[in-house]
Amino acid sequence: MADAAFHRRTLLKGGLAATVIGGVAAPSALARPTGTARASVEAPQIYGTTEWGARPPNGEIIVEDHAPTYIVVHHTVEPGNSEDFSKERAFEISRAIQNFHMDSNGWVDSGQQFTNSRGGYVTEGRHRSLEVLQGGTQHVQGANVANHNSEVIGIENEGNYVETEVPQALWDSLVQLVACMASQYGIPVEQIMGHRDFNSTQCPGDVLYARLPELREEVAGILGTPAPTSRPQWPLLRVGDRGESVRTAQRLLRKQGVKIPADGYYGPRTAEAVDAFAAEHGVPRHTCTAAAHANEHGLLGADIWPLIVTGERSTAEWKASLQR
């Protein structure tokens, strides 16, 4: 299969202060950091970069001198929803993702810190991610959430979950991996997020994104913490959408000087205007190769809304008013 099929989108790196440390071999099991009072959570088996045959990085691996703020869930989109749930398949995907990220995107290594296969096999993505997670006080900077890579630790989940249900094996390993990360770093369950909570992207797909409240609840159960209360997020608007949230976005864009009708229909004209507005304001746009959605241009999501809402309401009030 072609490595290019694994490309999801081009992402930018964050710019917070970081420490650059040379790469070393990562262990394949986690341990509780010395001196912490947090309860230990068993990790799923994680296969390190050596075990799945990764290439060495072609540059230095940046290690942030602080824990991540968010755990972010992604889907790979391509190569689709395979029925091959084997460990060999998981290793093959990890190699193909790394090859594309390094050869086509020009990155030093895989963009994500960890990858979760449809068969529930978890692999280390960017080198040193497993070793540094074990320490529980720092994290490896990846390249999986534009403009937020100094804040997040990302998990790529094999498959396209725009319409398809998540395999149980993938779900179980995702829950355990996220619980382990949250325990290691002391990350509140409310800060388990989807990629679309940061950027205008369909990732991690409508189906998997809709299950994030369930993911937070299951992780809270493992951690023994209170179940989180739901909180609204910025809606993702795309071509074909209709309704008051679309009309609100159009009205707000018009206040910014964008010449579009406020008719409540998110058609090609509105999508093109949103892309132009994003380019004018330096907002990165992401492209997918998935057949389910050939590109992600024209989406209006979490990185566009803050640029167009007015100061008459708080961010929380705006989000609550825009729920569809």
C-alpha positions, 0 to 999 in steps of 0.5 A: 500500500502507498505510504501517501495514503496515510497522510491526514493533514499538514500541521504546524508546531507550537512555539513554547519553550522546550528542551532539546534532548538526544534520542535514546531507546524507549522502554516498552512498559510504564512505571510510576514516577518517583515521589508521586502520590497519584494512584498507578493505572495499568498501561496497555502493552505499548510497542516501542519504536524499535519493536515495530521497526521505526527509522531513526529520526532525522533531527533532534527530538524536542522534549517539553520541560512540563507535562502536557495540558491535554490528551488529544484523540485523532483518527488516521482516516486512511487507509480506511477501516481494515478488518485486519486486526493483527499486530503485524498490521499495526506495525505496518501502519506505524511504519507507513505513517512515519515514512509519510510524515518524514518523506512527504511532510519533512518532519523529523519523525512521526507526528503523533506520540502514540498510535492505536490500531483497530486490533487494539495494538498500541505503538509508540509514534515519535521517538522517546514518547514512551520513555518520557511518558514513563517519567511523568513530568515532561512530554515529547513535542509532536506535530499533530495539533496545529499551533498547540503542539507544546500543550498536547499529547496525541493518539492516532486511532487507525481508521475513518470514523466519520460514519463507521463505529469504533471496533471494541478492541480499539476502544478498550485500548484507547480507554486504558491508554488515556487513563494511563496518560491522565494518571501519569500526568495528573491531567483532568478528564475534562481535558481529554479532547478531540482534534476538532476542539483545537482546529477546523477539522473533522478529526477524529470523525463524527462517530469517535468524537461523539463518544468522547464524553463516554471516554471521559466517563470511563477514564474517570471510573478507572481513575476513581474521580468524579464523572465530568460534567458535559460542556459545549464546544465550538461547533464544526460547520461544513458544506451542506449544513443548515440552521441557526449556527450557520446563520450566526456564523454568516452574520458574524463574518459579515461584521468582519467585512466578509461578503456572504448572505446570512441565509443559514445555508453553508454552501460553497460560497460560504466555504470559500469565504471561510477559507479566504478569511482563514488565510488572511488571519494565518489559520492553518487549513488541513487536507485529507486524502480520505475518500470520505472527504477528499479535503477539509477546506471550508470547515469552520471550527474551533480556530475560526470561531474565536476570531469572529465572535464579539465581546458581548458574550463570554466564550462559554455563552457563545459555545452554549448558544451555538449548539445544534 
